[in-house]
């Protein structure tokens, strides 16, 4: 998938997660709900493109020192494109940190504003990284785990990056994103 598809996919995951958190009582009680979405959404948008920094291509890096550092880290750990090191591991690490922040809030009553902001940031990062992983699994190249291609679609050029298939997928995500944004403020 291209960057713009990953961004809109990250937005869908962030909006969906926000609605789920709102319904299950996981939002921060003392913080205005739209502000919480305003923290989650930009981090999800940014994180939705991070795994593609595994490509050894300086043109893919925005002029952003954090992105450059992440791309350098991927180069040092030799994370190949669509590998476990760039796609699966960051998602698992941020997911574990997100769960730890929930447990910290629940069991240790850590409801300081810094803990709450960290929880919202981690939620956004996790949504973006997970959406990237799932969207790449929906292409014919998939991701590579232990030298094997893992994909949810057959190895066929129809399901490739930049194809009509992706364009349709992106349009569906745009519609979902709009509907979820409306739902976020109605529900």
PyMOL commands that set and color helices and strands:
alter all, ss='L'
color gray80, all
select helices_A, chain A and resi 3-24+33-54+58-60+65-76+84-107+113-137+157-159+164-186
alter helices_A, ss='H'
color red, helices_A
select strands_A, chain A and resi 143-145+148-150
alter strands_A, ss='S'
color yellow, strands_A
deselect
rebuild
show_as cartoon
